[in-house]
């Protein structure tokens, strides 16, 4: 007992016959791509973007450029043993925090094969 609401949305609906034929891009989308393409291809824009990247003021564009150049970082949760309650960290002394950081660096080097235990 399927209803129109439960049907696969990728299938053309018998009720909507006014849509574009499959494969025909939206006119606004095509025009926007053309305008954006002209901006991106402008040498002045590229020089200004490069300057902003070097200065660290490119905002979200910096993340996009890094993602294209080096790949998007994996969004992984840290291992459970690294989940330290912020309240616990707040009570630790600077000396204890430095010791914990040193230990973490030793473990990281060992796991990456850079050092032996």
PyMOL commands that set and color helices and strands:
alter all, ss='L'
color gray80, all
select helices_A, chain A and resi 4-6+27-41+43-55+60-70+80-82+86-91+94-111
alter helices_A, ss='H'
color red, helices_A
deselect
rebuild
show_as cartoon
